[in-house]
Amino acid sequence: MLLAQIGLFPNLWHQHLVSKVPDVLVDAIIVPVLTALLLIGYLNV
């Protein structure tokens, strides 16, 4: 899952830069944050 997030973040960032869609930047920020929270929660269990 972590490898998928590492690949997804640059992809979303590239889409934001190329297409100039402001919604993609929000997704590029939210996806890694949610993954980090899930990983922290999983490690605490």
Legacy VTK file of the C-alpha trace (Angstrom):
# vtk DataFile Version 3.0
C-alpha trace
ASCII
DATASET POLYDATA
POINTS 45 float
0.000 0.000 0.000
2.837 2.364 0.790
4.448 1.761 -2.603
1.152 2.541 -4.320
0.934 5.846 -2.449
4.479 6.746 -3.391
3.544 6.221 -7.038
0.167 7.931 -6.760
1.393 11.203 -5.272
3.667 12.198 -8.193
0.959 11.121 -10.635
-1.636 13.389 -9.029
0.888 16.213 -8.767
1.713 15.857 -12.476
-1.998 15.949 -13.369
-2.342 19.141 -11.352
0.562 20.800 -13.160
-0.493 19.683 -16.652
-4.264 20.080 -16.545
-4.438 23.083 -14.206
-7.335 21.476 -12.334
-7.340 22.768 -8.735
-9.254 19.739 -7.404
-6.395 17.381 -8.217
-4.037 19.197 -5.837
-6.461 18.610 -2.966
-6.519 14.897 -3.841
-2.728 14.858 -4.017
-2.601 16.188 -0.453
-5.460 14.165 1.043
-4.406 10.728 -0.246
-0.961 10.622 1.456
-2.370 12.134 4.660
-5.105 9.496 4.889
-2.585 6.762 4.147
-0.297 8.036 6.906
-3.204 8.085 9.365
-4.208 4.537 8.418
-0.612 3.377 8.785
-0.286 5.014 12.210
-3.561 3.443 13.315
-2.474 0.034 12.038
0.870 0.214 13.818
-0.787 1.213 17.101
-3.038 -1.863 17.049
LINES 1 46
45 0 1 2 3 4 5 6 7 8 9 10 11 12 13 14 15 16 17 18 19 20 21 22 23 24 25 26 27 28 29 30 31 32 33 34 35 36 37 38 39 40 41 42 43 44
